[in-house]
């Protein structure tokens, strides 16, 4: 989950095992003719897919071409909802969930509105309904681009679209390319009746999305028809609990026990847990008691919250002292809580990544866009860390005498430090030992990598110190 502010870089084309049928991040737009044709509006026989998207214009570029070509007149403007995903420890918004249309306007546009023809029949016979199913995801990308947000996105996507494979998600790849976003910056929340689609096709689609770079999530755990063993097979990055179950879990001990067990299940599956719909401080206290770190809801941000407002830190009420009613489940802090602590994956935050060849000026632009960014990770075409840029040292160097003039147009790698890399299974204490090897950079962010060395995110030393202090105090 990475932040944008830089031109898209080719990732999918070079990731081992990635599908070869499309290149979602190719800045030259080299997509197979069938996939591009699939995304062409029905009545746009006079011209190709719009070539530009202008953030801030309600119906510009791709969006306006899609509607005007199909209906002749633009429909009423959609009213998207932006729900920040809040880190309860820091109070920072680390991602934003985009609901493409405010329910107050009514139902989302009919799927047929977005059904686009396939004149050549080269997309494998995917129906218009599948293309319509990805329309909400595309609308979310466009709405986020209009807000010019640099936060990672959480977008809905139909399980049927995922099961359809690369042809069904081609419009999403094109929309991201036009908006200069990368798959690593997007978490796709799979919705719909998962049990109604073939498990083999769904898992194959998830593997394809993950190979390109997308992060996968499941929502409504606890009330949706989601087979629990599917969580082990799909290995999602985030699992969102049911908001209704959370609301009732604070009043009903039986449902509270169910929430507690689901949190332990999600943690055991290696996923982050998200608590949606937090409205009251008693709910927030319960969420903390269950060991959940990520939350969203009206208590944390008002309904009219927008990324463009610049408020990436929200008010998080202090813990309520009376939390005995919802005790933390034993083992939530990880199997090594009494020894080396939990894995660093539990403290993972989105990483800001740029291609290794990016200029210092591009790094300055990213750091200027988001004051909460503490570091930028330079990665190669396989998303493997090649260097790390610390915010304070880099900006101090650029602000020095002739710093901008000498380095702005040159590679940022000249000013970068070697990345402090740790595996995602590294215990907290061991990670702190890695951080302390270089005393001059003891507080630099740690870069967490997966089994093949790809960047998964960063861990801040302050989070590790806070947890270790709490662990020692609890003894």
C-alpha positions in Angstrom: 0.0 0.0 0.0 1.9 2.9 -1.2 1.3 6.6 -1.7 1.2 8.3 -5.1 2.4 11.7 -6.3 4.6 10.3 -8.9 4.1 9.0 -12.4 3.2 5.3 -12.6 6.0 2.9 -13.1 5.9 -0.4 -14.9 5.4 -3.0 -12.2 3.1 -5.7 -13.4 5.1 -6.4 -16.6 8.1 -7.3 -14.6 6.8 -9.0 -11.5 7.5 -12.7 -11.6 4.4 -14.6 -12.3 2.3 -11.5 -13.3 -0.2 -12.0 -16.0 1.2 -11.1 -19.4 -2.1 -10.0 -20.9 -1.9 -6.4 -19.8 0.5 -3.8 -18.4 -1.6 -1.6 -16.1 1.2 0.7 -15.2 2.8 1.1 -18.6 3.1 4.9 -19.1 3.1 4.5 -22.8 -0.3 2.8 -22.6 0.7 -0.4 -24.4 -2.4 -2.4 -23.7 -3.8 -5.2 -25.9 -6.2 -3.7 -28.4 -9.1 -5.8 -27.0 -8.7 -4.5 -23.5 -8.6 -0.8 -24.6 -11.6 -1.4 -26.9 -13.5 -2.9 -24.0 -13.2 0.3 -22.2 -14.4 2.5 -25.1 -17.9 4.0 -24.6 -20.6 2.5 -26.7 -21.3 5.6 -28.8 -17.8 6.9 -29.1 -17.3 5.6 -32.6 -15.9 9.0 -33.5 -12.9 8.8 -31.3 -10.7 6.7 -29.0 -10.6 6.5 -25.2 -10.1 10.0 -23.7 -6.4 10.6 -23.3 -6.4 12.9 -20.4 -8.0 13.2 -17.0 -8.2 16.6 -15.3 -8.5 16.3 -11.5 -11.0 18.8 -10.1 -13.4 18.6 -13.1 -16.6 16.7 -12.1 -17.0 15.1 -15.5 -13.7 15.3 -17.3 -11.7 12.8 -19.3 -12.7 9.2 -18.9 -15.8 9.8 -16.7 -17.5 12.4 -19.0 -16.7 10.4 -22.1 -18.3 7.3 -20.6 -21.6 9.0 -19.7 -22.0 11.5 -22.5 -21.2 8.8 -25.1 -23.9 6.5 -23.7 -26.7 8.9 -22.9 -26.0 12.1 -24.8 -26.4 14.2 -21.6 -24.4 13.9 -18.5 -26.3 12.4 -15.5 -26.5 14.0 -12.1 -23.1 14.2 -10.4 -22.3 11.3 -8.1 -21.6 12.2 -4.5 -18.8 10.0 -3.2 -18.1 9.3 0.4 -14.6 9.4 1.8 -14.0 7.4 5.0 -10.5 7.7 6.4 -8.9 4.6 7.8 -7.5 5.8 11.1 -4.5 4.4 13.1 -5.8 4.5 16.7 -2.2 4.7 18.0 -1.1 7.7 16.1 -4.4 9.4 15.1 -3.3 9.5 11.5 -5.4 8.7 8.4 -3.3 6.0 6.7 -5.8 5.3 3.9 -9.1 6.4 2.6 -12.0 4.2 1.6 -14.0 5.6 -1.3 -17.7 4.8 -1.6 -18.3 6.0 -5.2 -21.8 7.3 -4.4 -23.4 8.7 -1.3 -26.4 6.5 -0.3 -28.3 9.7 0.2 -28.5 10.0 -3.6 -30.0 6.6 -3.9 -28.7 3.5 -5.5 -25.5 3.5 -7.6 -25.9 3.7 -11.4 -27.3 0.6 -13.0 -24.7 -1.8 -14.3 -26.1 -1.5 -17.8 -25.1 2.2 -17.7 -21.5 1.1 -17.8 -21.8 -1.9 -20.1 -19.5 -1.3 -23.0 -19.4 -3.3 -26.2 -16.6 -5.5 -27.4 -16.6 -5.1 -31.2 -13.7 -7.5 -31.8 -14.8 -10.1 -29.2 -11.2 -10.3 -28.1 -11.8 -10.1 -24.3 -12.9 -13.7 -24.1 -16.7 -13.0 -24.2 -16.9 -11.2 -20.9 -20.4 -9.8 -20.5 -21.4 -6.2 -20.0 -22.5 -7.1 -16.5 -18.9 -7.9 -15.5 -17.7 -4.6 -16.9 -20.6 -2.9 -15.1 -19.5 -4.6 -11.9 -16.2 -2.8 -12.0 -17.8 0.6 -12.6 -18.0 1.4 -8.9 -14.3 0.7 -8.6 -13.4 2.9 -11.5 -15.7 5.7 -10.1 -13.8 5.5 -6.9 -10.5 6.0 -8.6 -11.8 9.0 -10.5 -13.4 10.5 -7.3 -10.1 10.2 -5.5 -8.2 11.8 -8.4 -10.6 14.8 -8.2 -9.7 15.2 -4.6 -6.0 14.9 -5.5 -5.5 12.6 -2.5 -2.1 11.0 -1.9 -3.4 8.4 0.5 -3.8 4.8 -0.4 -7.2 3.9 -1.6 -9.7 1.2 -0.4 -12.1 0.5 -3.2 -15.0 -1.9 -3.6 -14.9 -4.6 -6.3 -17.4 -7.4 -7.0 -16.4 -11.0 -6.4 -17.8 -11.8 -9.9 -15.4 -9.3 -11.5 -12.4 -10.8 -9.6 -13.4 -14.3 -10.7 -13.7 -13.2 -14.3 -9.9 -12.5 -14.5 -7.9 -9.8 -16.1 -10.5 -8.9 -18.8 -13.0 -7.9 -16.2 -10.6 -5.6 -14.4 -9.1 -4.0 -17.5 -11.1 -0.7 -17.0 -9.6 -0.4 -13.5 -6.1 -0.8 -14.8 -6.7 1.9 -17.5 -8.3 4.3 -14.9 -5.3 4.0 -12.6 -2.9 4.6 -15.5 -4.8 7.8 -16.5 -4.8 9.0 -12.9 -1.1 8.3 -12.4 -1.9 5.8 -9.6 -0.2 2.4 -9.1 -1.8 -0.9 -8.1 0.4 -1.0 -4.9 -1.6 2.1 -3.8 -4.9 0.3 -3.9 -6.7 -2.1 -1.6 -9.5 -3.9 -3.3 -12.3 -4.8 -0.9 -14.1 -7.8 -2.4 -17.8 -7.6 -2.0 -20.9 -9.6 -3.0 -21.8 -13.2 -2.6 -18.4 -14.9 -2.5 -20.0 -18.3 -2.2 -21.9 -17.8 -5.5 -18.7 -17.7 -7.6 -16.4 -20.5 -8.2 -13.7 -20.8 -5.6 -11.0 -21.8 -8.1 -11.8 -18.9 -10.3 -12.0 -16.4 -7.4 -8.6 -17.5 -6.0 -7.1 -17.4 -9.4 -8.4 -13.9 -9.9 -7.0 -12.9 -6.5 -3.6 -14.3 -7.4 -3.6 -12.3 -10.6 -4.5 -9.1 -8.8 -1.8 -9.7 -6.2 0.8 -10.5 -8.8 0.1 -7.1 -10.5 0.5 -5.3 -7.1 -3.0 -4.9 -5.7 -3.7 -5.5 -2.1 -6.8 -7.6 -1.4 -9.3 -7.3 1.4 -12.6 -8.9 2.5 -15.4 -7.0 4.3 -18.4 -7.6 6.5 -16.7 -10.5 8.3 -19.2 -12.0 10.7 -22.4 -11.4 8.8 -21.5 -12.0 5.1 -21.7 -15.4 3.5 -17.9 -15.7 3.5 -16.4 -19.2 4.1 -13.9 -18.9 6.8 -11.5 -21.4 5.2 -11.4 -19.0 2.2 -9.4 -16.6 4.4 -6.6 -19.1 4.7 -6.6 -19.7 1.0 -6.9 -16.1 -0.1 -4.5 -14.6 2.5 -6.1 -11.1 2.4 -4.1 -8.0 3.5 -7.0 -6.5 5.4 -10.2 -8.0 6.9 -13.0 -5.6 7.8 -15.4 -6.7 10.5 -19.2 -6.2 10.2 -20.2 -2.8 11.4 -23.5 -4.2 12.7 -21.7 -7.0 14.6 -19.3 -4.4 16.2 -22.1 -2.2 17.3 -24.0 -5.0 18.9 -20.9 -6.6 20.3 -20.4 -3.9 22.9 -23.9 -4.7 24.4 -24.2 -8.4 23.8 -21.5 -10.6 25.5 -22.2 -13.4 23.0 -21.6 -11.2 20.0 -18.6 -9.7 21.8 -17.1 -13.2 22.1 -17.8 -13.7 18.4 -15.9 -10.5 17.5 -13.0 -11.5 19.7 -12.7 -14.9 18.0 -12.9 -13.3 14.5 -10.1 -10.9 15.5 -7.9 -13.7 16.6 -8.8 -15.6 13.4 -7.8 -12.6 11.2 -4.6 -12.1 13.1 -3.7 -15.8 12.8 -4.3 -15.5 9.0 -1.8 -12.7 8.9 -4.3 -10.0 8.0 -4.8 -6.5 9.5 -8.2 -6.0 11.1 -10.4 -3.0 10.4 -13.2 -1.9 12.6 -15.8 0.2 10.6 -18.7 2.3 11.8 -17.3 3.4 15.2 -19.9 5.9 16.5 -19.5 6.0 20.3 -16.6 6.1 22.7 -17.8 2.9 24.3 -17.4 1.2 20.9 -13.9 2.7 20.5 -13.0 1.3 24.0 -14.3 -2.1 23.0 -12.3 -2.0 19.7 -9.1 -1.2 21.6 -9.9 -3.9 24.1 -10.2 -6.4 21.3 -6.7 -5.4 20.1 -7.9 -3.7 16.9 -5.6 -0.9 15.7 -7.4 0.3 12.5 -10.9 1.9 12.7 -13.2 4.3 10.9 -16.5 5.9 11.6 -18.4 9.1 12.5 -16.6 9.3 15.9 -13.3 9.7 14.2 -14.1 11.8 11.2 -17.3 13.7 10.2 -19.4 12.5 7.2 -18.2 15.4 5.1 -14.5 14.6 5.6 -12.5 15.1 2.4 -8.9 14.3 1.6 -8.5 17.7 0.0 -9.3 19.4 3.3 -5.8 18.5 4.4 -6.8 17.0 7.7 -4.9 13.8 7.7 -4.9 13.6 11.5 -8.2 13.2 13.2 -9.3 13.4 16.8 -9.1 10.0 18.5 -10.7 10.1 22.0 -8.5 8.8 24.8 -9.1 5.3 26.1 -11.9 4.9 28.5 -10.6 3.7 31.9 -13.5 1.2 32.4 -12.5 -1.4 29.8 -12.9 -4.4 32.0 -16.1 -5.3 30.3 -14.3 -6.1 27.1 -11.0 -7.7 28.0 -8.3 -8.2 25.4 -8.1 -11.8 24.2 -5.1 -13.7 25.3 -2.6 -14.1 22.6 -3.7 -11.1 20.6 -0.3 -9.6 21.0 1.3 -12.5 19.2 2.8 -15.8 20.2 6.0 -14.1 21.4 4.4 -11.5 23.7 6.4 -12.8 26.6 9.6 -13.0 24.7 10.5 -11.1 21.6 7.1 -9.6 21.0 4.8 -9.9 18.0 5.8 -9.8 14.3 6.6 -6.5 12.7 3.8 -7.2 10.2 1.4 -6.2 13.0 2.9 -2.7 13.0 3.0 -2.3 9.2 2.1 1.1 7.7 1.8 2.0 4.0 5.1 2.7 2.4 5.7 5.6 0.0 7.6 4.2 -2.9 9.1 5.7 -6.0 11.1 4.2 -8.8 14.8 3.9 -8.1 15.6 6.4 -10.9 13.3 9.2 -9.6 14.8 12.6 -9.2 15.3 14.5 -6.0 12.7 17.0 -7.2 10.1 14.2 -7.4 10.9 13.1 -3.8 10.5 16.7 -2.6 7.1 16.8 -4.3 6.0 13.7 -2.5 7.2 14.9 0.9 5.6 18.3 0.4 2.2 16.7 -0.5 1.9 14.8 2.8 3.5 16.2 6.0 2.9 12.8 7.7 5.3 11.0 5.4 8.5 10.2 7.3 10.4 8.3 4.5 10.3 7.4 0.9 11.5 3.9 -0.3 13.2 3.7 -3.7 12.3 0.4 -5.4 13.2 -1.4 -8.6 10.8 -2.8 -11.2 10.1 -5.8 -9.0 9.2 -3.5 -6.0 12.4 -4.5 -4.2 13.9 -1.8 -1.9 17.0 -0.1 -3.4 17.3 2.8 -0.9 15.5 4.8 1.7 15.1 8.6 2.0 14.6 10.0 5.5 12.4 13.0 5.4 14.3 15.2 7.9 17.8 14.6 6.5 16.7 14.9 2.9 14.8 18.1 3.3 17.6 19.6 5.4 20.1 18.7 2.7 17.9 20.1 -0.1 17.3 23.3 1.9 21.1 23.9 2.3 23.2 26.2 0.2 22.6 25.5 -3.5 21.0 22.2 -2.5 18.0 22.4 -4.8 20.1 23.7 -7.7 22.6 21.0 -7.4 20.4 18.0 -6.8 16.8 18.7 -8.0 17.2 17.2 -11.5 19.6 14.4 -10.4 18.7 10.9 -9.1 17.4 10.9 -5.5 19.5 7.7 -4.9 22.5 10.0 -4.6 21.1 11.3 -1.3 19.4 8.0 -0.2 20.7 5.7 2.5 20.6 1.9 2.4 17.2 0.6 3.4 16.9 -1.1 6.8 15.2 -4.3 5.6 13.5 -6.8 7.8 11.3 -9.8 6.9 7.6 -9.6 7.8 8.0 -12.4 10.3 10.7 -10.6 12.3 9.8 -10.1 16.0 9.6 -6.6 17.4 12.7 -6.9 19.7 14.8 -8.3 16.8 13.6 -5.5 14.6 14.7 -2.9 17.1 18.1 -4.6 17.2 18.4 -4.1 13.4 17.4 -0.5 13.8 20.1 0.1 16.4 23.0 -1.3 14.4 23.6 2.2 12.9 23.4 4.7 15.7 23.3 7.6 13.4 20.1 6.3 11.8 18.5 4.6 14.8 15.1 6.1 14.3 14.8 5.6 10.5 11.8 3.6 9.4 12.3 -0.1 8.8 11.3 -1.5 5.4 9.3 -4.7 5.7 9.6 -7.2 2.8 7.8 -10.4 1.8 9.2 -13.8 1.0 10.6 -12.7 -2.4 12.0 -9.3 -1.2 9.2 -7.0 -2.3 8.4 -4.0 -0.2 5.2 -4.5 1.9 5.4 -1.3 3.9 7.3 0.4 6.7 7.5 0.2 10.5 8.2 3.2 12.6 10.5 2.7 15.5 8.3 4.8 17.7 5.5 2.2 17.3 7.9 -0.6 18.3 9.2 1.4 21.3 5.6 2.1 22.5 4.6 -1.5 22.2 7.7 -2.8 24.0 7.2 -0.3 26.8 3.5 -1.4 27.2 4.6 -5.0 27.2 7.2 -4.4 29.9 4.6 -2.5 32.0 2.1 -5.3 31.8 4.6 -7.8 33.3 
